[in-house]
């Protein structure tokens, strides 16, 4: 089965990524940066809400900032692909 690339060459992190975050997500993003977390990618579906993913400084854990600003390490909230 052939996998079709749907991103159309969009970068994982847009240059002006803060416009894709709401106020609660920006607040959590700034707080998580103080603990060494970095932006990993923003999933931007055509229909639906954006998913903001961050990765820890060791590169071992990926967390998600939800729409209400809560940060979770529950990997069932996001499906990662290689």
N, C-alpha and C positions, 0 to 999 in steps of 0.2 A: 504494500500500500504506500502510495506516495504522499508525503506531507506537504501541504501547500503553505507557504509563508504568507501570513496575512498582515504583517506589520508594515509592509510596503517601505521597508528600509527606514522606518522611524527609529530614532535613537532610543535606547532604554531609559535614559534620563534626558528629557528635553532641556535645552539651554535655559529656558525660563520656567523651570519646573514648579516654582512657587505658585504660579497662577492656576495650577492643577490641584492645589490643596485648599481645603476650606480653613477657616480660622482655627478650629479645634485641632486639625491635623498639623498646621504650622506650629502651634504651641507645643505639641508633642514632639514634632521633628526637632525643634530647637532644644528641648529638654534631653532627648535621646542623643543628640550630638555631644552634649557634655559628658556622656558616659562612653563615648568612643564609637557610637553607631554612625554609619554612613548611609546615604541614599543608595539603594541597590537598583531599583527600577520602579517605574510607574506604569501599571497596566491600564491602558486607556481604551476601553471598549467603545464601539460606536454607540451602542445603546446600553446604558447602565452607568454605574458609578465607578470612579477610578479606584484602583487598589494601589496603595503606597507600600512598597517593601523596603526595609532597611536591613543591612547586614552588620554584624558586630565586627570589631577591629581585628579579631583573629580569623574572620571569614568562616566561622563554624556554625553560626546560627543566623537564620533569616526571620525577621519579625515583620508584622503587618500593622500599619496604623489604620484603624477603622474610621468610618465617617464621623463617629462621635468623638474621635480623638484618643480612644483607648489603644494601647499598644499590646499586641499579643504575640506569643511565640507558638501558638497553636497552628501547626502546619496544615491542619485540615481546612483552614480558612482560605488557603491559596494552593493552587496546583502548579508546581514548578515543572518546567520541561528542560531538557538538555539543549 
